[in-house]
Amino acid sequence: MDLLDEGIVPEHAREAKAEARAFAADEIEPVAAEKFAAGEYPWDVLEAGMDAGLVAADLPEELGGRGFDIQQILAIAEEFYRADAGIGLTLMLASFGCELVEQYGSEEQHEQYLRPVAQNDQISGLAVSEPETGSDLAGMSTSAEKDGDEWVLNGEKYWVGNAVEADWLTVYAKTGDRDDRYGNYSLFIVPTDAPGYEAEHIPEKMGMRASKQGHIVFDDCRIPEENLVGTEGGGFYALADFFNHGRVVVGGHGLGIAAAAIEEAEAFVHEREGFGRNINEFQSVQHILADMQTEFRAARALNWQAAEKVKNHDNPGYWAAMAKTKSTEVAVDVAERGMQLHGGRSIFTDRRIARAYRDARIPVIYEGANEIQRNLIYRQTPR
Ligand SMILES: Cc1cc2nc3c(=O)[nH]c(=O)nc-3n(C[C@H](O)[C@H](O)[C@H](O)COP(=O)(O)OP(=O)(O)OC[C@H]3O[C@@H](n4cnc5c(N)ncnc54)[C@H](O)[C@@H]3O)c2cc1C
């Protein structure tokens, strides 16, 4: 059973998918359980991913990347997350935030910051969420004030992928106090060795353990004035636009985890015996497996339809929010059912089903909790 078959994937993205599948089989699957247990940053797998040309592949070819589009990145996400969500997140996050610099940044910023990431000499991250809120993008309090030819940042960020490991981050900070709160934010490139930048890892997580997030404190953190990305006050709109289409890839995170859960459930019920037969012979078990597949394939069809809409700029926020919501919730649902079918063995921490169950709790939250997605779907419904 190939749940992540290439039939639904546009032809130009199939080569990237095949590369990601081969890499996942060789480099992620064999170490997934061990890396999950260790809960450490998987530098070795990240470096192998770089050697394979599958890290920061979305950055433009002229800067050293491969210029992959959203459909190619979605194809990679499904395969990586099927093998392990934590490692998948680490590999995909190595260039997080770069797209904003690519779209809104200057030529100089492209050369100085994007090129090293595209060439896999550096890694980046995106710092938006704060200890007091992650959902309210116009309610963040980290500030940036102009002082001569520098910006001075103060405040805290939380949950930031690569906060400790990255060379630089795209940071979202408050630069104004106008009544229109959407015009009060700007984006900045902050090198992690800037004076006044401190980061430490957040506490141990139950899922995606082979990825690392950090808590950042900016204490009069000084960066040059030219590190403003785009226009002052344009940060909210730039970020909303970025999330609006990037979320279609988070749907792929859910699909990869869901595929892993269904595979595990299928394999288990065909081996496990009870009442003198294999438990797959009970009709109620068969119906559960049938429902898991039906839900999965419906989500995947929606997700790939959404990816095309996003690529064609056809109401992308609406489609990406729907795909993210559906695919990530199907992951939670099939992981839960797969756990039940595993009986008591479901709770052994080294089981792949238990990993999928714990990992599935995360994409329903990150890049905007699904309640926020529902707000976006309703608001952007074509009427
Ligand atoms: C593993 C992981 C990696 C992450 N990586 C990053 C990263 O690299 N960079 C970054 O900036 N952030 C990152 N995040 C943060 C993530 O984006 C936030 O956790 C998310 O946006 C939710 O914010 P919050 O946790 O503060 O929840 P809150 O905003 O406090 O919301 C809590 C809950 O309240 C409900 N809620 C909130 N607002 C509404 C509403 N308007 N309507 C209905 N219900 C609502 C929802 O159920 C929501 O889940 C990461 C998070 C995780 C778990």
The ligand as an SDF file (V2000), in Angstrom:
LIG
                    3D

 53 58  0  0  0  0  0  0  0  0999 V2000
    6.8660   22.4090   17.8090 C   0  0  0  0  0  0  0  0  0  0  0  0
    6.5260   23.8440   17.5810 C   0  0  0  0  0  0  0  0  0  0  0  0
    7.3110   24.6180   16.7370 C   0  0  0  0  0  0  0  0  0  0  0  0
    7.0490   25.9730   16.5670 C   0  0  0  0  0  0  0  0  0  0  0  0
    7.8910   26.7320   15.7780 N   0  0  0  0  0  0  0  0  0  0  0  0
    7.7290   28.0700   15.7380 C   0  0  0  0  0  0  0  0  0  0  0  0
    8.6790   28.8920   15.0630 C   0  0  0  0  0  0  0  0  0  0  0  0
    9.6590   28.4030   14.4650 O   0  0  0  0  0  0  0  0  0  0  0  0
    8.5240   30.2540   15.1100 N   0  0  0  0  0  0  0  0  0  0  0  0
    7.4570   30.8280   15.7600 C   0  0  0  0  0  0  0  0  0  0  0  0
    7.3640   32.0450   15.7560 O   0  0  0  0  0  0  0  0  0  0  0  0
    6.5270   30.0710   16.3970 N   0  0  0  0  0  0  0  0  0  0  0  0
    6.6390   28.7150   16.4070 C   0  0  0  0  0  0  0  0  0  0  0  0
    5.7210   27.9280   17.0680 N   0  0  0  0  0  0  0  0  0  0  0  0
    4.6160   28.5910   17.7950 C   0  0  0  0  0  0  0  0  0  0  0  0
    3.2400   28.3450   17.1890 C   0  0  0  0  0  0  0  0  0  0  0  0
    3.1060   29.0340   15.9870 O   0  0  0  0  0  0  0  0  0  0  0  0
    2.2220   28.7670   18.2590 C   0  0  0  0  0  0  0  0  0  0  0  0
    2.2830   27.7870   19.2930 O   0  0  0  0  0  0  0  0  0  0  0  0
    0.8290   28.8620   17.7050 C   0  0  0  0  0  0  0  0  0  0  0  0
    0.6830   29.9560   16.8220 O   0  0  0  0  0  0  0  0  0  0  0  0
   -0.2210   29.0220   18.8400 C   0  0  0  0  0  0  0  0  0  0  0  0
    0.1850   30.0310   19.7170 O   0  0  0  0  0  0  0  0  0  0  0  0
    0.1890   29.7440   21.2980 P   0  0  0  0  0  0  0  0  0  0  0  0
    0.8670   28.4530   21.5470 O   0  0  0  0  0  0  0  0  0  0  0  0
    0.7120   30.9440   21.9630 O   0  0  0  0  0  0  0  0  0  0  0  0
   -1.3310   29.5310   21.6570 O   0  0  0  0  0  0  0  0  0  0  0  0
   -2.3850   30.7220   22.0370 P   0  0  0  0  0  0  0  0  0  0  0  0
   -2.2990   31.8420   21.0600 O   0  0  0  0  0  0  0  0  0  0  0  0
   -2.2600   31.0320   23.4760 O   0  0  0  0  0  0  0  0  0  0  0  0
   -3.7300   29.9270   21.8140 O   0  0  0  0  0  0  0  0  0  0  0  0
   -4.1020   28.8200   22.6510 C   0  0  0  0  0  0  0  0  0  0  0  0
   -5.3650   28.2190   22.0980 C   0  0  0  0  0  0  0  0  0  0  0  0
   -6.4160   29.1520   22.2510 O   0  0  0  0  0  0  0  0  0  0  0  0
   -7.3400   29.0230   21.1980 C   0  0  0  0  0  0  0  0  0  0  0  0
   -7.4370   30.3220   20.4960 N   0  0  0  0  0  0  0  0  0  0  0  0
   -6.5350   31.3230   20.4660 C   0  0  0  0  0  0  0  0  0  0  0  0
   -6.9620   32.3510   19.7390 N   0  0  0  0  0  0  0  0  0  0  0  0
   -8.1790   31.9980   19.2730 C   0  0  0  0  0  0  0  0  0  0  0  0
   -9.1560   32.6110   18.4180 C   0  0  0  0  0  0  0  0  0  0  0  0
   -8.9540   33.8540   17.9030 N   0  0  0  0  0  0  0  0  0  0  0  0
  -10.2920   31.9530   18.1320 N   0  0  0  0  0  0  0  0  0  0  0  0
  -10.4950   30.7020   18.6480 C   0  0  0  0  0  0  0  0  0  0  0  0
   -9.6300   30.0590   19.4400 N   0  0  0  0  0  0  0  0  0  0  0  0
   -8.4760   30.6880   19.7390 C   0  0  0  0  0  0  0  0  0  0  0  0
   -6.7970   27.9120   20.2930 C   0  0  0  0  0  0  0  0  0  0  0  0
   -7.3550   26.6640   20.6880 O   0  0  0  0  0  0  0  0  0  0  0  0
   -5.3350   27.8980   20.6090 C   0  0  0  0  0  0  0  0  0  0  0  0
   -4.7000   26.6580   20.3600 O   0  0  0  0  0  0  0  0  0  0  0  0
    5.9460   26.5690   17.2240 C   0  0  0  0  0  0  0  0  0  0  0  0
    5.1220   25.7820   18.0410 C   0  0  0  0  0  0  0  0  0  0  0  0
    5.3930   24.4340   18.2270 C   0  0  0  0  0  0  0  0  0  0  0  0
    4.4990   23.6390   19.1320 C   0  0  0  0  0  0  0  0  0  0  0  0
  1  2  1  0
  2  3  1  0
  2 52  2  0
  3  4  2  0
  4  5  1  0
  4 50  1  0
  5  6  2  0
  6  7  1  0
  6 13  1  0
  7  8  2  0
  7  9  1  0
  9 10  1  0
 10 11  2  0
 10 12  1  0
 12 13  2  0
 13 14  1  0
 14 15  1  0
 14 50  1  0
 15 16  1  0
 16 17  1  0
 16 18  1  0
 18 19  1  0
 18 20  1  0
 20 21  1  0
 20 22  1  0
 22 23  1  0
 23 24  1  0
 24 25  2  0
 24 26  1  0
 24 27  1  0
 27 28  1  0
 28 29  2  0
 28 30  1  0
 28 31  1  0
 31 32  1  0
 32 33  1  0
 33 34  1  0
 33 48  1  0
 34 35  1  0
 35 36  1  0
 35 46  1  0
 36 37  1  0
 36 45  1  0
 37 38  2  0
 38 39  1  0
 39 40  1  0
 39 45  2  0
 40 41  1  0
 40 42  2  0
 42 43  1  0
 43 44  2  0
 44 45  1  0
 46 47  1  0
 46 48  1  0
 48 49  1  0
 50 51  2  0
 51 52  1  0
 52 53  1  0
M  END
$$$$
